[in-house]
Amino acid sequence: MRTIKLIAAVISAAVIMAGCSGSNSSKSGEPVSAAPQTVVSSSQQSRTTAAETVSTTAASTQQQITTATQQTSSALNINSNVKAAAIYSPDDNRFIFGKAKDTKVPMASTTKLMTALVALKYLSPDSIITAGSELSLVHPESSLCGLYPGCSLTLSQALYGLLLPSGNDAAYTIAVNTARRASGDQTLTDANAVKYFCTLMNSYANELGMTSTHFVNPEGWDDPNHYSTAADMIKLACCALENETIKTVCSTQQYNFTTPAGGNLQWINSNKLIDKQSAYYTPGVFGMKTGTTQNAGSCLITAYKTNGKTFICAVLGASTDDDRYIATRTILNAYAK
């Protein structure tokens, strides 16, 4: 972790300074090579000035150690409100921080990143899909985007309904239409089409090396056999970011859709980190997906760019929506450097 490395570096600096002032060993007992000695005046003024310099440097070093430790402690304390979390640097190909990142947990609607990826693997963004009887499979109390039987739209438009307001109706419409075309069997029942689509989701997960993930539905509804890990979800997010359609959709704050019947639907992104009117707005964030269910808690996958570097953060199982945003911002502030 970058912050912990900072602490180590600062401690090392303090040890070297101690060696310059007369000590020849570190706190851990490791020998420290003596610095080359410089001949100076033996006057009292020279000795006093040197002592003051050492004292000032030591105080500065101690302050750096304290600050770095507080930053680390703050991140870890905030993360006590989440089940699992991690931040990854695609540029460096490494995890910078993780809490229970390999622990299997439910991931709620962050699932929809996979739903989008699978659909785009088999259909083009301009493919026309139509909502139908599969809408009856949508669970009561689901988040919806407002599709209705007979409503036709492009896959690209449906993805806005899927990823912004997190429409479960869009998830089932996308899943069933994709499954029938991918299988070449237009007679698949709604239920069998969903099962087929989940097979495609799990196959894609295997391709991505998501070895601790399993999907049984396209929307992320709670189910004992529907789970992932923070590390696996970051693998999914990295792949999703390589798809320009998904990248564009996830970074959009609002999208207006006119239905074939003439209705107007306004889809607002549920991710407050990209909402300039939100107290949680965070410059540099450009997606990706929220998720909330009773068992999964509040989840958030975040794509963030700063100083030319991209970072992917996953927070799963936060106690509240506020906690997921606070935890994400704390992790980004501590480790995305």
Buried (B, 14 or more C-beta within 10 A) or exposed (E): BBBBEBBEEBBBBBBBBBBBEEEEEBEEEEEBEEEEEEEEEEEEEEEEEEEEEBEEBBEBBEEBBEBBBEBBEBBBEBBEBBBBBBBBBBEEEEBBBBBBBEBBBBBBBBBBBBBBBBBBBBBEBEBEBBBBEBBEBBEEEBBBBBBEEEBBBBBBBBBBBBBBBBBBBBBBBBBBBBBBBBBEEEEBEBEBBBBBBBBBBBEBBEEBEBEBBBBBBBBBBEBEEBBBBBBBBBBBBBBBBEBEBBBBBBBBBEBEBEBEEEEEBEBEBBBBBBBEEEEBBBEBBBBBBBBBBEBBBBBBBBBBEEEEEBBBBBBBBBBEBBBBBBBBBBBBEBBBB
